[in-house]
Amino acid sequence: MKKRNLALVVGLWAILNFVACGGGGTKQPPSGLTERVLASQGITDTVRFGGLVIINGFNDTLPGIAPLSAGNNPGLMAVSPTRNIAAAFDSGSNSVYAVDTLKESSIGSAKIGFPTTSFVVPTSNPLGYAAVPAAVVQGYSFTGAVDAMNFQNGVVNLIAVPNAQTVVSNSSGTQLLVFSNDSDSVTVLNPGAASPPVDTSCLSTSNPPNAVCTIVPGFDRPVYAIINGNTAYILNCGAQCGGKQASVATFDLTTFTITSTVNVDGATWALLNNSTLYVAGTSPTNNACTGETTAATTCGRLDTVDLSAGKVTATAVITDGYHHRMDLTNNGQLFVGSYDCTNIGNVNNPSGEVRGCLSIVTVATNSVFIPPDNGDVNGLQGFSSRYVEYVAEGGNLRVYDTLHGDILLINRYLPTGNINIPGYVGDVKAIDFF
């Protein structure tokens, strides 16, 4: 009888604890919001301070909560796959700040010392990896490394990779693909085998490869990859980056071999949707704005690649520049963003054509809409439960209505066109699944 009563008490305690936590161990954050978006806010004056601004993604409003600490000039952001960690690079201090999204509080920061345009937080652990092309490796004449960052204690360990520009992780963080400027090789890292504080095994010319680093040749100015299981779709930038031919190379991560290649117009960024890969770039030769009424003389391309068939099935003319952002909405609108594009007109004085770095493609019809806005596109964020897209462009945060099937109506902003965040919005990320 005593054992039975004890079991009942334990069971009741477990139920009460389950309910108190919101069910299934889920707890509400201090803000009480369940559909949150973070925008990195850079401030350059001495009165206000930057940070990660919390947005209510349910109704596109600012709830008046103090920004989470991320330095004064946070920009580029990364979120862990489980969204328990959000991190941002602060250009003012050359540090990466991390926050616990459940507690809405700081985890810590890691000072990498030099700028980065690419870093990842591959798991739910407070660890990240940043590609730092200017990192100094003592004893060597070259620069470049992947910085392994521990946000809790601030320790940074270097894995030397010359001119490391971009880093992409597999789902477990056990493999990193590193892309270097002006290189026709891809560096594959096993970060768990590295020997801190500075691992120089990537400089080894030994054959076979060492446990930390394998340098794989045979590419054409590779710049980025999308990893799906044991397969990586590697983007060969080709002529746009000083090489020969832009293409998508299918790369086996178990054998380190290229199994197939599909030529495309340009390839600096991509998005995978089932067996379809959308690839964007700006060709130095095939860049006419055919079919568009615009003062721009150079345009980019969006190629739709059927991976099963191994061929390009559609091509669309989009804005030019270096494409580095892409997002597909729940109703088939593909937002494609670039930087250093051809800006035309002035959004504050729209007397004629206004054009910036954003293109919106309806994938069902391959039709393109160029919104009347200026500036680099630094962040894109859509949602599965809402027909809106957040766009960080030119330092502003826009909200696009994507509900209407007629693409000409997509430039209707909700509710007023902006979420008015002071300073410069450098990126935007959802930290809740909705």
Summary of the structure (lengths in Angstrom):
residues: 434
radius of gyration: 22.8
end to end distance: 47.1
largest distance: 85.8
contacts: 1514
relative contact order: 0.10
helix: 7%
strand: 44%
